[in-house]
Amino acid sequence: FFFFFFFFKQKTAYEIGVRLVGSEMCIRDRYYRLGYEARQVNEFSTAIKFYTKALEIRPEYENCYFNRGFSYAKLNDHSKAIADYKKFIEMDSSNGYAYYNLGISLNKLKQYDAAIDSFTQAISLVSANSDFYCNRGFAHRKKGNYALAIKDFNEAIKLCPNHFKVWLKIYNRRITVEGFVLISSTTSNSLPKTTKGR
């Protein structure tokens, strides 16, 4: 009878523990979903609060770092965005989009060398994304590396011939190397018809 009672108590304690852990997971996932829903409607400050709550329950919840980083970036808090993207990359270094987003925030803070490294890593993981080349080209251009910039812009155009951002950068900035405009007559004729741009 004592053995049966002891076994029953142990089993009950175990079951209670499982239920508590399960409840904690539900709360964590609920915070994550609320953060995602807030992000979807551009409520980025609210999203950050919910992602932070989820991370308080499970600090290794890597997707929270990615999405909170994105939310920080949308609020132009790029230092915090960079910290979150780096934390995510520590947990999952195979995600090219994390390196890309990190590069965007580094670009915003004018940390162009680090941004180029980040975009290069992103390209090594996802080689067919024209945005990755476009933004690395932007970083090269800001550093005055025009030959490398035009090389990346050309690669972006190969991947996406109608990539508006690339054409805008070339057409409005007239990227040059040694005084020569690097747009051939054939590509010039392909420029999108636009009257304004930044």
C-alpha positions in Angstrom: 0.0 0.0 0.0 2.9 2.4 0.9 4.6 1.6 -2.4 1.4 2.2 -4.4 0.8 5.5 -2.5 4.5 6.6 -3.1 4.3 5.8 -6.8 1.0 7.6 -7.2 2.5 10.7 -5.5 5.5 10.6 -7.8 3.4 10.2 -10.9 1.1 13.0 -9.9 4.0 15.3 -9.2 5.5 14.5 -12.6 2.2 15.2 -14.3 1.8 18.5 -12.5 5.3 19.4 -13.7 4.5 18.6 -17.3 1.4 20.7 -17.1 3.3 23.6 -15.6 5.9 23.4 -18.4 3.2 23.1 -21.0 1.4 26.1 -19.6 4.7 28.1 -19.7 5.1 27.1 -23.4 1.6 28.2 -24.2 2.2 31.6 -22.5 5.5 32.0 -24.4 4.0 31.1 -27.7 1.0 33.4 -27.0 3.3 36.3 -26.5 5.1 35.4 -29.7 1.9 35.3 -31.7 0.8 38.6 -30.2 4.1 40.1 -31.2 3.7 38.8 -34.7 0.2 40.1 -35.0 1.3 43.6 -33.7 4.1 43.6 -36.2 1.7 42.8 -39.1 -0.2 46.0 -38.4 2.9 48.1 -38.0 2.6 48.3 -34.2 6.3 47.8 -33.7 6.6 49.1 -30.2 3.9 46.7 -29.0 5.5 43.9 -30.9 8.8 44.5 -29.2 7.0 44.3 -25.8 5.5 41.0 -26.6 8.7 39.5 -28.0 10.5 40.6 -24.9 8.0 38.9 -22.7 8.4 35.7 -24.7 12.2 35.9 -24.3 11.8 36.4 -20.6 10.2 32.9 -20.5 12.6 31.4 -23.0 15.8 33.4 -23.7 16.8 30.9 -26.4 13.7 31.6 -28.5 15.6 32.6 -31.6 12.7 33.7 -33.8 11.9 36.3 -31.2 15.3 37.9 -31.7 14.8 38.0 -35.5 11.4 39.5 -35.3 12.2 41.9 -32.5 15.3 43.0 -34.4 13.1 43.7 -37.4 10.7 45.7 -35.2 13.6 47.8 -33.8 14.8 48.5 -37.3 11.4 49.7 -38.3 11.6 52.2 -35.4 15.0 53.2 -36.6 16.6 51.8 -33.5 19.3 50.1 -35.5 21.8 49.5 -32.6 19.2 47.3 -30.9 18.3 45.7 -34.2 21.9 44.8 -34.8 22.2 43.3 -31.3 19.1 41.1 -31.9 20.2 40.0 -35.3 23.6 39.0 -34.0 22.0 37.1 -31.2 19.8 35.2 -33.7 22.8 34.5 -35.9 24.6 33.0 -32.9 21.7 30.5 -32.7 21.1 30.0 -36.4 24.0 30.9 -38.7 22.3 29.4 -41.7 19.7 32.0 -42.3 20.7 34.4 -45.1 17.9 36.8 -44.4 19.3 37.4 -40.9 22.6 38.5 -42.4 20.8 40.6 -44.9 18.7 42.4 -42.3 21.8 42.9 -40.2 23.5 44.4 -43.2 20.6 46.8 -43.7 20.9 48.1 -40.2 24.7 48.4 -40.4 24.3 50.4 -43.6 21.9 52.7 -41.8 24.6 53.4 -39.1 27.2 53.9 -41.9 29.1 50.9 -40.8 29.8 50.0 -44.5 32.6 47.5 -44.1 30.6 45.4 -41.6 27.5 45.7 -43.8 29.4 44.5 -46.9 30.6 41.5 -44.8 27.1 40.8 -43.7 25.6 41.0 -47.2 28.4 38.8 -48.6 27.5 36.2 -46.0 23.8 36.5 -47.0 24.7 36.0 -50.7 26.8 32.9 -49.8 23.6 31.4 -48.3 21.0 32.7 -50.7 22.8 33.5 -54.0 19.7 34.3 -56.1 18.3 37.3 -54.2 18.8 40.5 -56.2 18.1 42.7 -53.1 21.2 41.2 -51.4 23.4 42.4 -54.3 21.7 45.7 -54.6 22.3 46.6 -51.0 25.9 45.4 -51.0 26.3 47.6 -54.1 24.9 50.5 -52.1 27.5 49.9 -49.4 30.3 49.7 -51.9 29.1 53.0 -53.5 29.0 54.8 -50.2 32.6 53.7 -49.7 33.6 55.0 -53.1 34.2 51.5 -54.5 32.3 52.2 -57.7 33.6 49.3 -59.7 32.4 46.9 -57.0 29.2 48.7 -56.7 28.4 48.5 -60.4 29.4 44.8 -60.4 26.8 44.1 -57.7 24.1 46.3 -59.4 24.7 44.4 -62.7 24.4 41.1 -60.8 21.1 42.3 -59.2 19.8 43.3 -62.7 20.7 39.8 -64.1 18.7 38.2 -61.3 15.8 40.7 -61.6 15.9 42.7 -64.9 13.1 45.1 -63.6 14.7 45.7 -60.2 13.5 49.3 -59.8 15.8 50.2 -56.9 19.0 49.3 -58.9 18.0 51.3 -61.9 17.1 54.2 -59.7 20.5 54.1 -58.1 22.3 54.0 -61.4 20.1 56.4 -63.3 19.8 59.1 -60.7 23.4 58.9 -59.3 25.1 58.2 -62.6 27.7 55.9 -61.0 31.1 56.5 -62.7 34.5 55.0 -62.6 37.4 57.2 -63.8 34.9 59.7 -65.2 33.0 57.3 -67.5 29.3 56.5 -67.0 29.0 52.8 -66.6 25.7 52.4 -68.5 25.8 50.9 -71.9 23.5 52.1 -74.7 21.5 48.9 -74.4 21.0 49.2 -70.7 20.3 52.9 -70.9 17.4 52.2 -73.3 16.1 49.7 -70.7 15.9 52.3 -67.9 12.4 52.5 -66.3 10.6 55.6 -67.3 10.6 57.8 -64.2 10.6 61.5 -63.5 11.6 61.5 -59.9 13.4 59.4 -57.4 15.7 59.6 -54.4 
